[in-house]
Amino acid sequence: MKKLLFVASVAAMLPVAGFSENGLKYSYAKDMYGDLNVGYGADTNSEKAKNNIKDKYYVGARGELSLLSWDNEYKEAVPTMRGSDSYSFEPVLGLDLFVGYKFSDLIRTDVEIGYIGEFKETETEYYVNYMPEKTTFALEAYYLTANIYLNLKHGLYVGAGLGGALTNLSLDHTWYEKSTEKHFSLMTAGMFGWSYALDNTTEFDLRYRLSAFDGGDIFYNGVRTDVGYIMDNSFSAGVRCYF
């Protein structure tokens, strides 16, 4: 009679355990005396869910370090008077924001807007019986791209982006009025990164991006400075939040 009552109570609990999303898993078997024993264990599906985000839309932000490389070519009114400077892996700090959609565990896409940073350089010239003259060159860059990513194993991913970059160039001299120029150009990018699920709605993200865009030119005091194409090696870290 006790066995029948125990079996009935177990049967009554089955719908509750079956329909509870986070319910405990159970197993039962007869022991050596023929009595029915029931065991309970943690629901492994809830643990797997922490590493398998199901939400589709996401937003996020990253802080980034960009290493910029380009050549400045100087062209004066006299054709024979030319010169150039090379800049390699100049560090600037920036920030980007993005909003995206995950089509599947394999593919996602987003729109990203960012501030690459500002590079500034000042040269000082000294002349006898004259005050020193300072010339300051500044380059500031922003961008907007549409990106697509392919998720690989172990949180790794690759991606590509296409969009536009906006550069703000300025030249300032001790004796002349400051000059500024804005330039918009096409921007292409390739990415490689790694993501780690912090919980079931948030991922930590590390990314390397190689991008290229035209920096434009600026005319100042009879000299045209052509910045040319800029190569941006950027390393960033941030989070993606799904909803």
Secondary structure as UniProt FT lines:
FT   HELIX           2..19
FT   TURN            21..22
FT   STRAND          25..30
FT   TURN            32..33
FT   STRAND          36..41
FT   HELIX           44..49
FT   TURN            50..51
FT   STRAND          57..76
FT   TURN            79..80
FT   STRAND          82..102
FT   STRAND          107..125
FT   TURN            128..129
FT   STRAND          133..151
FT   HELIX           153..155
FT   STRAND          156..173
FT   STRAND          179..197
FT   STRAND          202..214
FT   STRAND          217..220
FT   TURN            221..222
FT   STRAND          223..226
FT   STRAND          229..242
//
